[in-house]
């Protein structure tokens, strides 16, 4: 099982994390002897401190890949030009918000409308993994706790922006939300560590957890009620459609949410308080067309 962590030369925060991994005193990366996007690829060779994790490296490969494209517009991996064929992708990115609050975040990608200003295709969602998504969130929480990063918010965002057309399951992990944080050495190292730990936590979830898999509907951009479920219950969610896009949903989009989730879906989960009556009237009859139980956040 191979994981490709993707960085962009056009993204300050991304390059911050790239530098922290390649120059870390905790991990050793070596040249993988092949290129991706006409640039060298680096492979994790060993853990220098937490050496128990080196046993995992017999079965998994962790690679660092660099592109000159903006990550949201990377809709072509060009794997046919490389000997490399990863199973999962993690995008290391910056995050921007109007509040500019310091934040560590993760989310899946996709466009619920025809607006493609921020990459991807109209009404298209990427492939993803609910367990990888949850692993990213938990790894951010753990690293922030270890480093006592009290002034940063740890969040899951709803599904948004590109890329949407890649053939591999992916998540975004982001450092936000202003130039100050993007270039912050400590924050860059924390997020870089969290990205690596995400991979091992994913393996633990996959092999031993009792997590049920859901698709989320409703709430605002940071989906607080669904966020709480993921944080406190044995629930992992891949895609989250916020309340302001529910009227855009149709049967085909829900099919894509199911099909593009790496795991089988156990529940549709509606943020009941975060969805108005008109949206419920539009959404619930569509969900009932599928043989998947419908749950409310308060049911958990």
Buried (B, 14 or more C-beta within 10 A) or exposed (E): BBBBBBBBBBBBBBBBBBBBBBEBEBBEBEEBEEBBBEBEBBBBBEBEEEEEBEEBBEEBBBBBBBBEBBBBBBBEBEBEEBEBEBBBBBBBBBBEBEEEBBBBBBBBBBBBEEEBEEBBBEBBBBBBBBBBBBBBBBBBBBBBEEBEBEEBBBBBBBBBBBBBBBEBBBBBBBBBBBEEBBBBEEBBBBBBBBBBBBBBBBBEBBEEBEBBBBBBBBBBBBBBBBBBBBBEEEBBBBBBBBBBBBEBBEEEBBEBBBEBBBBEBBBBBBBBEBBEEEBBEBBBEBBEEBEBEBBBBEEB
